[in-house]
């Protein structure tokens, strides 16, 4: 936990007093080994980052006064579109990408996505929030990302993705790339070659376990996306996403 996160309603506004219990208090007690008078880094969810001055600490409760200092870091300009993954992989992708500063996720249907994944308890708002908070704590950030789920592949690609890529109603410059194994330009080379252009948003698209079908790749490319690969090797989705995001730090 690189940042102690708390909700605005957990703070008494008159004195900026905060009392935390549960996982966060246990972590501060067992890992930070905080003592009265210590100053830790903390942040208000969707708000400021600042200092937590410890007033009292036990193994199940911590009390501190919060002094806001700085705005959260600038968000990543990457939007991730990912075919829905198995729950364990989804956790890893979500936590890691949030720590990179990604603020928009779209999880989509694909031919090779197991139908059971859509019934996973992990897709419940409370479970997603748990993973987001872990990512924000790691990345020292406070701002929650937006997460969308799209169950119909073709309408999403033909209508929504096409509009996202072309941005017909504003002046944003968009670069959209589908990541797919094969004899394509490497992402690092592609980004270097277009380095003279500043893009307002980069859209990265990843397939399911087993990859997109040829039909799905063709539809995504028809929507206006370029196609790149990361390596001659095939990587697990969570590693592929992190490798790709490293090009946009």
C-alpha positions, 0 to 999 in steps of 0.5 A: 500500500503506497497510498492510504485511500479513504472515502470523503465520508470517512473524514470529519470535515471540521477537523479532517479526522479519519478513523480506519478499520479493517484491511487498511488499518491492519496493513498500516499496523503490520507493514508500515508499523506506524506510530503516533506522530508518524506522517504517511501518504494518504488520499481522498478517493477522487480527490487530493493526495496529502499527509496523514498524521497519525493520532492513534494506532492499534492492530485493528484501528488507525486514527489520523488527521489528513492534510491535503497537498497535491492533485492526483497525477495526470491520467494515462491517455490510453483507453483499454478495450479487452475481450473479457478474461477469466476472473483471475486474469481480469483481477491482474489486468485491472489492478495493474492497468489502474496503477498505470493510470488508465482511466477507461476500460471497455470489456467486450464479447468475443467468440472465444470468451467463455460465456460463464465469465459474464456471470462471474461475481467479480463483475459486481460493482463492489468486487470491481471497486476492491480491485480498483482500490488496490491498483490506485494504492499501488500507483499512488492515485485517487481517481476511479476509472470508468468501466464498461461492458459490451456483450455484442461484438459486432454492434460495438465494433461497427458503431461505437468503436468506429465512432471512437476512432474517427471522433467525428464530432470533435477535434481529438486526435486518436490512435487505435491499435489492435494487439494481435500475434503475427507478422505485423509491425512491432508496437515499439517500432510503430510508436517510434515511427509516429512519434512526431504526432501527438495523440490525445488518446491511444486506444489499445485492443486486446483479444481473449485467451486464444486470440481474436478470430480472423473475422473479428480482427478484420472487423476491428481493422475495418473500424479504423484500427491499426494492427501491431504485435508485441513479440514473436512470442505469445504472452499472457494477456496480463503481461501483454497489457503491461508490456504495451502500456510501457510504451505510453508512460 
